[in-house]
Amino acid sequence: MYVEEVCIDGFKSYAQRTVVPQFDQYFNAITGLNGSGKSNILDSICFVLGITNLSQVKLCTFVSL
C-alpha cells in the first residue's frame, strides 16, 4: 500500500483545499520555507490512518532513509 495523492481541506495550516499529487511509490520529499506546512502533510496522513504518536513515525521515517 502506498499514498498516491493527498487532499487536505480545513486541516491545520491548510484552511483551503490543497492537493499534493503524484506521490512516488518509493521515495518522496516535501520541501518548502519554514512555516509553510511541510510537517502538516505528514500529520494529515497520520490523522487519517489513526496514528497518534507522531514522534515514532517521524523517527522511523528518518531512520529508514
PyMOL Python script that loads the backbone (N, CA, C, O; Angstrom):
from pymol import cmd

cmd.read_pdbstr("""\
ATOM      1  N   MET A   1       0.840  -1.173   0.000  1.00  0.00           N
ATOM      2  CA  MET A   1       0.000   0.000   0.000  1.00  0.00           C
ATOM      3  C   MET A   1       0.888   1.240   0.000  1.00  0.00           C
ATOM      4  O   MET A   1       1.882   1.293   0.725  1.00  0.00           O
ATOM      5  N   TYR A   2       0.536   2.235  -0.807  1.00  0.00           N
ATOM      6  CA  TYR A   2       1.272   3.481  -0.808  1.00  0.00           C
ATOM      7  C   TYR A   2       0.317   4.635  -1.124  1.00  0.00           C
ATOM      8  O   TYR A   2      -0.763   4.427  -1.677  1.00  0.00           O
ATOM      9  N   VAL A   3       0.724   5.828  -0.773  1.00  0.00           N
ATOM     10  CA  VAL A   3      -0.079   7.030  -0.979  1.00  0.00           C
ATOM     11  C   VAL A   3       0.124   7.514  -2.412  1.00  0.00           C
ATOM     12  O   VAL A   3       1.258   7.677  -2.862  1.00  0.00           O
ATOM     13  N   GLU A   4      -0.968   7.742  -3.119  1.00  0.00           N
ATOM     14  CA  GLU A   4      -0.889   8.277  -4.479  1.00  0.00           C
ATOM     15  C   GLU A   4      -1.088   9.785  -4.496  1.00  0.00           C
ATOM     16  O   GLU A   4      -0.494  10.486  -5.316  1.00  0.00           O
ATOM     17  N   GLU A   5      -1.932  10.290  -3.582  1.00  0.00           N
ATOM     18  CA  GLU A   5      -2.279  11.710  -3.574  1.00  0.00           C
ATOM     19  C   GLU A   5      -2.809  12.071  -2.189  1.00  0.00           C
ATOM     20  O   GLU A   5      -3.433  11.247  -1.521  1.00  0.00           O
ATOM     21  N   VAL A   6      -2.558  13.300  -1.767  1.00  0.00           N
ATOM     22  CA  VAL A   6      -3.095  13.790  -0.507  1.00  0.00           C
ATOM     23  C   VAL A   6      -3.944  15.022  -0.808  1.00  0.00           C
ATOM     24  O   VAL A   6      -3.495  15.951  -1.479  1.00  0.00           O
ATOM     25  N   CYS A   7      -5.152  15.017  -0.314  1.00  0.00           N
ATOM     26  CA  CYS A   7      -6.069  16.139  -0.482  1.00  0.00           C
ATOM     27  C   CYS A   7      -6.418  16.653   0.913  1.00  0.00           C
ATOM     28  O   CYS A   7      -7.107  15.971   1.671  1.00  0.00           O
ATOM     29  N   ILE A   8      -5.942  17.856   1.253  1.00  0.00           N
ATOM     30  CA  ILE A   8      -6.110  18.417   2.593  1.00  0.00           C
ATOM     31  C   ILE A   8      -7.074  19.589   2.510  1.00  0.00           C
ATOM     32  O   ILE A   8      -6.894  20.494   1.695  1.00  0.00           O
ATOM     33  N   ASP A   9      -8.097  19.569   3.355  1.00  0.00           N
ATOM     34  CA  ASP A   9      -9.098  20.633   3.345  1.00  0.00           C
ATOM     35  C   ASP A   9      -9.514  20.938   4.785  1.00  0.00           C
ATOM     36  O   ASP A   9     -10.172  20.122   5.432  1.00  0.00           O
ATOM     37  N   GLY A  10      -9.131  22.107   5.279  1.00  0.00           N
ATOM     38  CA  GLY A  10      -9.506  22.508   6.629  1.00  0.00           C
ATOM     39  C   GLY A  10      -8.726  21.818   7.729  1.00  0.00           C
ATOM     40  O   GLY A  10      -9.254  21.629   8.825  1.00  0.00           O
ATOM     41  N   PHE A  11      -7.498  21.440   7.473  1.00  0.00           N
ATOM     42  CA  PHE A  11      -6.664  20.764   8.469  1.00  0.00           C
ATOM     43  C   PHE A  11      -5.439  21.617   8.754  1.00  0.00           C
ATOM     44  O   PHE A  11      -4.634  21.876   7.860  1.00  0.00           O
ATOM     45  N   LYS A  12      -5.301  22.048   9.993  1.00  0.00           N
ATOM     46  CA  LYS A  12      -4.175  22.857  10.460  1.00  0.00           C
ATOM     47  C   LYS A  12      -3.942  24.067   9.561  1.00  0.00           C
ATOM     48  O   LYS A  12      -4.828  24.912   9.438  1.00  0.00           O
ATOM     49  N   SER A  13      -2.769  24.173   8.928  1.00  0.00           N
ATOM     50  CA  SER A  13      -2.450  25.368   8.134  1.00  0.00           C
ATOM     51  C   SER A  13      -3.074  25.335   6.741  1.00  0.00           C
ATOM     52  O   SER A  13      -2.874  26.264   5.958  1.00  0.00           O
ATOM     53  N   TYR A  14      -3.821  24.289   6.420  1.00  0.00           N
ATOM     54  CA  TYR A  14      -4.458  24.177   5.104  1.00  0.00           C
ATOM     55  C   TYR A  14      -5.957  24.449   5.224  1.00  0.00           C
ATOM     56  O   TYR A  14      -6.771  23.528   5.156  1.00  0.00           O
ATOM     57  N   ALA A  15      -6.307  25.710   5.401  1.00  0.00           N
ATOM     58  CA  ALA A  15      -7.720  26.087   5.546  1.00  0.00           C
ATOM     59  C   ALA A  15      -8.473  25.859   4.234  1.00  0.00           C
ATOM     60  O   ALA A  15      -9.629  25.436   4.244  1.00  0.00           O
ATOM     61  N   GLN A  16      -7.823  26.138   3.121  1.00  0.00           N
ATOM     62  CA  GLN A  16      -8.449  25.903   1.820  1.00  0.00           C
ATOM     63  C   GLN A  16      -7.960  24.579   1.255  1.00  0.00           C
ATOM     64  O   GLN A  16      -6.875  24.106   1.593  1.00  0.00           O
ATOM     65  N   ARG A  17      -8.763  23.997   0.404  1.00  0.00           N
ATOM     66  CA  ARG A  17      -8.447  22.688  -0.184  1.00  0.00           C
ATOM     67  C   ARG A  17      -7.104  22.752  -0.929  1.00  0.00           C
ATOM     68  O   ARG A  17      -6.896  23.592  -1.804  1.00  0.00           O
ATOM     69  N   THR A  18      -6.207  21.838  -0.552  1.00  0.00           N
ATOM     70  CA  THR A  18      -4.886  21.736  -1.166  1.00  0.00           C
ATOM     71  C   THR A  18      -4.650  20.289  -1.569  1.00  0.00           C
ATOM     72  O   THR A  18      -4.870  19.380  -0.769  1.00  0.00           O
ATOM     73  N   VAL A  19      -4.211  20.069  -2.785  1.00  0.00           N
ATOM     74  CA  VAL A  19      -3.945  18.715  -3.278  1.00  0.00           C
ATOM     75  C   VAL A  19      -2.449  18.572  -3.528  1.00  0.00           C
ATOM     76  O   VAL A  19      -1.836  19.395  -4.208  1.00  0.00           O
ATOM     77  N   VAL A  20      -1.876  17.519  -2.968  1.00  0.00           N
ATOM     78  CA  VAL A  20      -0.473  17.182  -3.211  1.00  0.00           C
ATOM     79  C   VAL A  20      -0.488  15.908  -4.060  1.00  0.00           C
ATOM     80  O   VAL A  20      -0.656  14.809  -3.533  1.00  0.00           O
ATOM     81  N   PRO A  21      -0.310  16.063  -5.373  1.00  0.00           N
ATOM     82  CA  PRO A  21      -0.458  14.904  -6.277  1.00  0.00           C
ATOM     83  C   PRO A  21       0.854  14.172  -6.529  1.00  0.00           C
ATOM     84  O   PRO A  21       1.933  14.622  -6.142  1.00  0.00           O
ATOM     85  N   GLN A  22       0.722  13.055  -7.176  1.00  0.00           N
ATOM     86  CA  GLN A  22       1.831  12.289  -7.742  1.00  0.00           C
ATOM     87  C   GLN A  22       2.910  11.893  -6.738  1.00  0.00           C
ATOM     88  O   GLN A  22       4.086  12.196  -6.936  1.00  0.00           O
ATOM     89  N   PHE A  23       2.515  11.224  -5.670  1.00  0.00           N
ATOM     90  CA  PHE A  23       3.495  10.648  -4.762  1.00  0.00           C
ATOM     91  C   PHE A  23       4.149   9.463  -5.447  1.00  0.00           C
ATOM     92  O   PHE A  23       3.475   8.677  -6.113  1.00  0.00           O
ATOM     93  N   ASP A  24       5.448   9.332  -5.290  1.00  0.00           N
ATOM     94  CA  ASP A  24       6.170   8.190  -5.826  1.00  0.00           C
ATOM     95  C   ASP A  24       5.984   7.005  -4.890  1.00  0.00           C
ATOM     96  O   ASP A  24       5.817   7.192  -3.685  1.00  0.00           O
ATOM     97  N   GLN A  25       6.008   5.815  -5.413  1.00  0.00           N
ATOM     98  CA  GLN A  25       5.806   4.622  -4.600  1.00  0.00           C
ATOM     99  C   GLN A  25       6.962   4.376  -3.631  1.00  0.00           C
ATOM    100  O   GLN A  25       6.760   3.757  -2.586  1.00  0.00           O
ATOM    101  N   TYR A  26       8.167   4.848  -3.955  1.00  0.00           N
ATOM    102  CA  TYR A  26       9.338   4.505  -3.157  1.00  0.00           C
ATOM    103  C   TYR A  26       9.978   5.664  -2.399  1.00  0.00           C
ATOM    104  O   TYR A  26      10.515   5.457  -1.311  1.00  0.00           O
ATOM    105  N   PHE A  27       9.935   6.871  -2.945  1.00  0.00           N
ATOM    106  CA  PHE A  27      10.632   7.967  -2.284  1.00  0.00           C
ATOM    107  C   PHE A  27       9.928   9.282  -2.572  1.00  0.00           C
ATOM    108  O   PHE A  27       9.554   9.558  -3.711  1.00  0.00           O
ATOM    109  N   ASN A  28       9.746  10.101  -1.524  1.00  0.00           N
ATOM    110  CA  ASN A  28       9.147  11.423  -1.663  1.00  0.00           C
ATOM    111  C   ASN A  28       9.828  12.382  -0.705  1.00  0.00           C
ATOM    112  O   ASN A  28      10.293  11.989   0.365  1.00  0.00           O
ATOM    113  N   ALA A  29       9.879  13.644  -1.103  1.00  0.00           N
ATOM    114  CA  ALA A  29      10.438  14.687  -0.244  1.00  0.00           C
ATOM    115  C   ALA A  29       9.507  15.890  -0.296  1.00  0.00           C
ATOM    116  O   ALA A  29       9.124  16.350  -1.372  1.00  0.00           O
ATOM    117  N   ILE A  30       9.150  16.388   0.876  1.00  0.00           N
ATOM    118  CA  ILE A  30       8.329  17.592   0.975  1.00  0.00           C
ATOM    119  C   ILE A  30       9.271  18.724   1.372  1.00  0.00           C
ATOM    120  O   ILE A  30       9.882  18.678   2.439  1.00  0.00           O
ATOM    121  N   THR A  31       9.390  19.733   0.523  1.00  0.00           N
ATOM    122  CA  THR A  31      10.291  20.845   0.799  1.00  0.00           C
ATOM    123  C   THR A  31       9.522  22.151   0.792  1.00  0.00           C
ATOM    124  O   THR A  31       8.441  22.247   0.210  1.00  0.00           O
ATOM    125  N   GLY A  32      10.087  23.152   1.444  1.00  0.00           N
ATOM    126  CA  GLY A  32       9.461  24.474   1.460  1.00  0.00           C
ATOM    127  C   GLY A  32      10.056  25.336   2.548  1.00  0.00           C
ATOM    128  O   GLY A  32      10.909  24.898   3.320  1.00  0.00           O
ATOM    129  N   LEU A  33       9.599  26.553   2.594  1.00  0.00           N
ATOM    130  CA  LEU A  33      10.078  27.507   3.586  1.00  0.00           C
ATOM    131  C   LEU A  33       9.579  27.150   4.979  1.00  0.00           C
ATOM    132  O   LEU A  33       8.608  26.409   5.131  1.00  0.00           O
ATOM    133  N   ASN A  34      10.255  27.687   5.997  1.00  0.00           N
ATOM    134  CA  ASN A  34       9.792  27.499   7.370  1.00  0.00           C
ATOM    135  C   ASN A  34       8.388  28.059   7.507  1.00  0.00           C
ATOM    136  O   ASN A  34       8.091  29.155   7.032  1.00  0.00           O
ATOM    137  N   GLY A  35       7.531  27.293   8.161  1.00  0.00           N
ATOM    138  CA  GLY A  35       6.164  27.743   8.390  1.00  0.00           C
ATOM    139  C   GLY A  35       5.224  27.520   7.222  1.00  0.00           C
ATOM    140  O   GLY A  35       4.092  28.003   7.243  1.00  0.00           O
ATOM    141  N   SER A  36       5.670  26.795   6.200  1.00  0.00           N
ATOM    142  CA  SER A  36       4.812  26.587   5.027  1.00  0.00           C
ATOM    143  C   SER A  36       3.889  25.381   5.165  1.00  0.00           C
ATOM    144  O   SER A  36       3.042  25.161   4.298  1.00  0.00           O
ATOM    145  N   GLY A  37       4.031  24.589   6.237  1.00  0.00           N
ATOM    146  CA  GLY A  37       3.125  23.469   6.483  1.00  0.00           C
ATOM    147  C   GLY A  37       3.637  22.118   6.038  1.00  0.00           C
ATOM    148  O   GLY A  37       2.845  21.205   5.801  1.00  0.00           O
ATOM    149  N   LYS A  38       4.944  21.971   5.921  1.00  0.00           N
ATOM    150  CA  LYS A  38       5.520  20.694   5.482  1.00  0.00           C
ATOM    151  C   LYS A  38       5.149  19.561   6.435  1.00  0.00           C
ATOM    152  O   LYS A  38       4.688  18.510   5.992  1.00  0.00           O
ATOM    153  N   SER A  39       5.342  19.760   7.715  1.00  0.00           N
ATOM    154  CA  SER A  39       5.048  18.695   8.679  1.00  0.00           C
ATOM    155  C   SER A  39       3.561  18.411   8.778  1.00  0.00           C
ATOM    156  O   SER A  39       3.169  17.319   9.188  1.00  0.00           O
ATOM    157  N   ASN A  40       2.725  19.374   8.410  1.00  0.00           N
ATOM    158  CA  ASN A  40       1.278  19.156   8.452  1.00  0.00           C
ATOM    159  C   ASN A  40       0.823  18.152   7.403  1.00  0.00           C
ATOM    160  O   ASN A  40      -0.240  17.550   7.551  1.00  0.00           O
ATOM    161  N   ILE A  41       1.603  17.958   6.351  1.00  0.00           N
ATOM    162  CA  ILE A  41       1.263  16.935   5.361  1.00  0.00           C
ATOM    163  C   ILE A  41       1.393  15.554   5.987  1.00  0.00           C
ATOM    164  O   ILE A  41       0.499  14.722   5.837  1.00  0.00           O
ATOM    165  N   LEU A  42       2.498  15.298   6.690  1.00  0.00           N
ATOM    166  CA  LEU A  42       2.660  14.026   7.394  1.00  0.00           C
ATOM    167  C   LEU A  42       1.609  13.890   8.490  1.00  0.00           C
ATOM    168  O   LEU A  42       1.054  12.807   8.677  1.00  0.00           O
ATOM    169  N   ASP A  43       1.330  14.965   9.214  1.00  0.00           N
ATOM    170  CA  ASP A  43       0.316  14.931  10.256  1.00  0.00           C
ATOM    171  C   ASP A  43      -1.051  14.552   9.695  1.00  0.00           C
ATOM    172  O   ASP A  43      -1.796  13.806  10.331  1.00  0.00           O
ATOM    173  N   SER A  44      -1.386  15.058   8.516  1.00  0.00           N
ATOM    174  CA  SER A  44      -2.695  14.751   7.936  1.00  0.00           C
ATOM    175  C   SER A  44      -2.783  13.279   7.525  1.00  0.00           C
ATOM    176  O   SER A  44      -3.829  12.653   7.692  1.00  0.00           O
ATOM    177  N   ILE A  45      -1.701  12.728   6.995  1.00  0.00           N
ATOM    178  CA  ILE A  45      -1.695  11.309   6.632  1.00  0.00           C
ATOM    179  C   ILE A  45      -1.849  10.447   7.883  1.00  0.00           C
ATOM    180  O   ILE A  45      -2.618   9.485   7.887  1.00  0.00           O
ATOM    181  N   CYS A  46      -1.123  10.787   8.937  1.00  0.00           N
ATOM    182  CA  CYS A  46      -1.218  10.036  10.190  1.00  0.00           C
ATOM    183  C   CYS A  46      -2.611  10.157  10.809  1.00  0.00           C
ATOM    184  O   CYS A  46      -3.121   9.191  11.376  1.00  0.00           O
ATOM    185  N   PHE A  47      -3.227  11.334  10.705  1.00  0.00           N
ATOM    186  CA  PHE A  47      -4.572  11.545  11.227  1.00  0.00           C
ATOM    187  C   PHE A  47      -5.568  10.600  10.558  1.00  0.00           C
ATOM    188  O   PHE A  47      -6.397   9.985  11.229  1.00  0.00           O
ATOM    189  N   VAL A  48      -5.484  10.491   9.249  1.00  0.00           N
ATOM    190  CA  VAL A  48      -6.397   9.612   8.510  1.00  0.00           C
ATOM    191  C   VAL A  48      -6.161   8.148   8.865  1.00  0.00           C
ATOM    192  O   VAL A  48      -7.111   7.370   8.954  1.00  0.00           O
ATOM    193  N   LEU A  49      -4.907   7.771   9.069  1.00  0.00           N
ATOM    194  CA  LEU A  49      -4.572   6.386   9.400  1.00  0.00           C
ATOM    195  C   LEU A  49      -4.788   6.057  10.871  1.00  0.00           C
ATOM    196  O   LEU A  49      -4.690   4.895  11.265  1.00  0.00           O
ATOM    197  N   GLY A  50      -5.083   7.075  11.691  1.00  0.00           N
ATOM    198  CA  GLY A  50      -5.334   6.846  13.114  1.00  0.00           C
ATOM    199  C   GLY A  50      -4.074   6.738  13.949  1.00  0.00           C
ATOM    200  O   GLY A  50      -4.117   6.194  15.053  1.00  0.00           O
ATOM    201  N   ILE A  51      -2.955   7.239  13.454  1.00  0.00           N
ATOM    202  CA  ILE A  51      -1.694   7.193  14.191  1.00  0.00           C
ATOM    203  C   ILE A  51      -1.640   8.411  15.107  1.00  0.00           C
ATOM    204  O   ILE A  51      -1.759   9.549  14.651  1.00  0.00           O
ATOM    205  N   THR A  52      -1.458   8.162  16.407  1.00  0.00           N
ATOM    206  CA  THR A  52      -1.466   9.263  17.365  1.00  0.00           C
ATOM    207  C   THR A  52      -0.086   9.641  17.883  1.00  0.00           C
ATOM    208  O   THR A  52       0.115  10.775  18.316  1.00  0.00           O
ATOM    209  N   ASN A  53       0.864   8.722  17.849  1.00  0.00           N
ATOM    210  CA  ASN A  53       2.204   9.000  18.345  1.00  0.00           C
ATOM    211  C   ASN A  53       3.106   9.371  17.173  1.00  0.00           C
ATOM    212  O   ASN A  53       3.783   8.511  16.610  1.00  0.00           O
ATOM    213  N   LEU A  54       3.115  10.649  16.807  1.00  0.00           N
ATOM    214  CA  LEU A  54       3.853  11.099  15.630  1.00  0.00           C
ATOM    215  C   LEU A  54       5.362  11.050  15.809  1.00  0.00           C
ATOM    216  O   LEU A  54       6.090  10.986  14.819  1.00  0.00           O
ATOM    217  N   SER A  55       5.853  11.077  17.048  1.00  0.00           N
ATOM    218  CA  SER A  55       7.302  11.052  17.257  1.00  0.00           C
ATOM    219  C   SER A  55       7.904   9.740  16.755  1.00  0.00           C
ATOM    220  O   SER A  55       9.009   9.742  16.213  1.00  0.00           O
ATOM    221  N   GLN A  56       7.201   8.628  16.925  1.00  0.00           N
ATOM    222  CA  GLN A  56       7.703   7.350  16.428  1.00  0.00           C
ATOM    223  C   GLN A  56       7.685   7.298  14.908  1.00  0.00           C
ATOM    224  O   GLN A  56       8.592   6.731  14.298  1.00  0.00           O
ATOM    225  N   VAL A  57       6.670   7.878  14.293  1.00  0.00           N
ATOM    226  CA  VAL A  57       6.567   7.869  12.834  1.00  0.00           C
ATOM    227  C   VAL A  57       7.689   8.684  12.224  1.00  0.00           C
ATOM    228  O   VAL A  57       8.333   8.235  11.275  1.00  0.00           O
ATOM    229  N   LYS A  58       7.935   9.876  12.754  1.00  0.00           N
ATOM    230  CA  LYS A  58       8.988  10.729  12.215  1.00  0.00           C
ATOM    231  C   LYS A  58      10.357  10.109  12.444  1.00  0.00           C
ATOM    232  O   LYS A  58      11.231  10.225  11.586  1.00  0.00           O
ATOM    233  N   LEU A  59      10.564   9.456  13.575  1.00  0.00           N
ATOM    234  CA  LEU A  59      11.833   8.802  13.848  1.00  0.00           C
ATOM    235  C   LEU A  59      12.056   7.659  12.871  1.00  0.00           C
ATOM    236  O   LEU A  59      13.154   7.514  12.334  1.00  0.00           O
ATOM    237  N   CYS A  60      11.034   6.846  12.631  1.00  0.00           N
ATOM    238  CA  CYS A  60      11.172   5.734  11.696  1.00  0.00           C
ATOM    239  C   CYS A  60      11.400   6.225  10.285  1.00  0.00           C
ATOM    240  O   CYS A  60      12.159   5.608   9.537  1.00  0.00           O
ATOM    241  N   THR A  61      10.769   7.310   9.900  1.00  0.00           N
ATOM    242  CA  THR A  61      10.954   7.862   8.571  1.00  0.00           C
ATOM    243  C   THR A  61      12.397   8.315   8.394  1.00  0.00           C
ATOM    244  O   THR A  61      12.998   8.080   7.346  1.00  0.00           O
ATOM    245  N   PHE A  62      12.954   8.960   9.410  1.00  0.00           N
ATOM    246  CA  PHE A  62      14.324   9.439   9.341  1.00  0.00           C
ATOM    247  C   PHE A  62      15.306   8.266   9.271  1.00  0.00           C
ATOM    248  O   PHE A  62      16.253   8.284   8.485  1.00  0.00           O
ATOM    249  N   VAL A  63      15.069   7.250  10.101  1.00  0.00           N
ATOM    250  CA  VAL A  63      15.974   6.116  10.163  1.00  0.00           C
ATOM    251  C   VAL A  63      15.947   5.322   8.866  1.00  0.00           C
ATOM    252  O   VAL A  63      16.978   4.789   8.457  1.00  0.00           O
ATOM    253  N   SER A  64      14.783   5.227   8.202  1.00  0.00           N
ATOM    254  CA  SER A  64      14.688   4.404   7.006  1.00  0.00           C
ATOM    255  C   SER A  64      15.385   5.038   5.811  1.00  0.00           C
ATOM    256  O   SER A  64      15.615   4.355   4.813  1.00  0.00           O
ATOM    257  N   LEU A  65      15.732   6.330   5.880  1.00  0.00           N
ATOM    258  CA  LEU A  65      16.448   6.955   4.776  1.00  0.00           C
ATOM    259  C   LEU A  65      17.849   6.445   4.749  1.00  0.00           C
ATOM    260  O   LEU A  65      18.635   6.845   3.890  1.00  0.00           O
TER     261      LEU A  65
END
""", "prot")
cmd.dss("prot")
cmd.show_as("cartoon", "prot")
cmd.util.cbc("prot")
cmd.orient("prot")
